[in-house]
Amino acid sequence: MRVMFICFAIAISLAGLVALAAGIAALTRGWIPPKSRQLIVRPRIYGWGMVGFAGCAFLVAANWVLVTDPTLRQLGQTAGLLAVIVIAYVARASRLPADVEAQEGDKL
């Protein structure tokens, strides 16, 4: 069972690394992955959402590997899920219509 948690943690950490790279690219250069370019209007908000998602992924992976008490592990997984839901709303804000007032750094 422990090996399974470690394998899941590695997979989640790799997904977190990809999200972190996408978030940093969006924050620093305004670069958005090709499949999302048509949908994203605000790359900076998208970048912050991806960085937040990466942080949640790393915390969930650490929870699976480091926490041994089943009750604490369940609480950590629930907190991670709630954080991902909040960050999904932040990422949703990056898709606001273009008629919303522009902010500094937005692609219009």
C-alpha positions in Angstrom: 0.0 0.0 0.0 2.9 2.4 0.8 4.4 1.8 -2.6 1.1 2.7 -4.2 1.0 6.0 -2.3 4.6 6.8 -3.4 3.7 6.1 -7.1 0.7 8.3 -6.9 2.7 11.0 -5.2 5.3 10.8 -8.0 2.6 11.1 -10.7 0.9 14.0 -8.9 4.3 15.8 -8.5 5.0 15.5 -12.2 1.7 17.0 -13.0 2.5 19.7 -10.5 5.8 20.4 -12.2 4.1 20.8 -15.6 1.5 23.1 -14.1 4.2 25.1 -12.4 6.2 25.5 -15.6 3.0 26.6 -17.4 2.2 29.1 -14.6 5.7 30.6 -14.6 5.6 30.9 -18.4 2.3 32.7 -18.3 3.4 35.0 -15.5 6.8 36.0 -17.0 6.2 35.8 -20.7 2.4 35.7 -21.2 2.8 32.3 -22.9 -0.2 30.1 -22.9 -0.2 26.4 -24.0 -1.5 26.1 -27.6 -4.8 24.3 -26.8 -5.8 27.0 -24.4 -4.8 30.1 -26.3 -8.2 30.7 -27.8 -9.9 30.6 -24.3 -7.5 32.5 -22.1 -7.9 36.3 -22.1 -5.9 37.1 -19.0 -2.6 35.2 -18.9 -1.4 36.6 -15.5 -4.5 35.3 -13.7 -4.1 32.0 -15.6 -0.5 31.9 -14.4 -1.4 32.4 -10.8 -4.0 29.7 -11.0 -1.5 27.2 -12.4 1.1 28.1 -9.7 -1.6 27.6 -7.1 -2.6 24.3 -8.6 1.0 23.2 -8.6 1.3 24.1 -4.9 -1.8 22.0 -4.1 -0.5 19.1 -6.1 2.8 19.1 -4.2 1.0 19.4 -0.8 -1.3 16.5 -1.7 1.7 14.4 -2.8 3.6 15.2 0.4 0.5 14.3 2.4 0.3 10.8 0.8 4.0 10.1 1.5 4.7 11.8 4.8 1.5 11.4 6.8 0.9 7.9 8.2 -2.2 8.4 10.3 -5.3 7.6 8.2 -7.4 10.3 9.8 -4.9 13.0 9.2 -4.3 11.7 5.7 -8.1 12.0 5.0 -8.1 15.6 6.4 -5.1 16.5 4.2 -6.8 15.1 1.1 -10.0 16.9 1.9 -8.1 20.2 2.4 -6.2 19.7 -0.9 -9.5 19.0 -2.8 -11.1 22.2 -1.4 -8.0 24.2 -2.3 -8.1 22.9 -5.9 -11.8 23.9 -6.1 -10.9 27.5 -5.0 -8.0 27.6 -7.5 -10.3 26.4 -10.2 -12.4 29.6 -9.7 -9.2 31.7 -9.9 -8.3 29.9 -13.2 -11.9 30.5 -14.4 -11.4 34.2 -13.9 -8.7 34.1 -16.7 -11.4 33.3 -19.2 -13.5 36.4 -18.5 -14.9 38.1 -21.7 -12.7 40.7 -23.4 -15.3 43.5 -22.7 -14.2 43.5 -19.1 -11.8 46.3 -18.3 -8.2 45.4 -19.1 -5.6 45.1 -16.3 -1.9 45.7 -16.7 -0.3 42.7 -18.3 -3.5 41.4 -20.0 -3.4 40.2 -23.5 -6.1 41.9 -25.6 
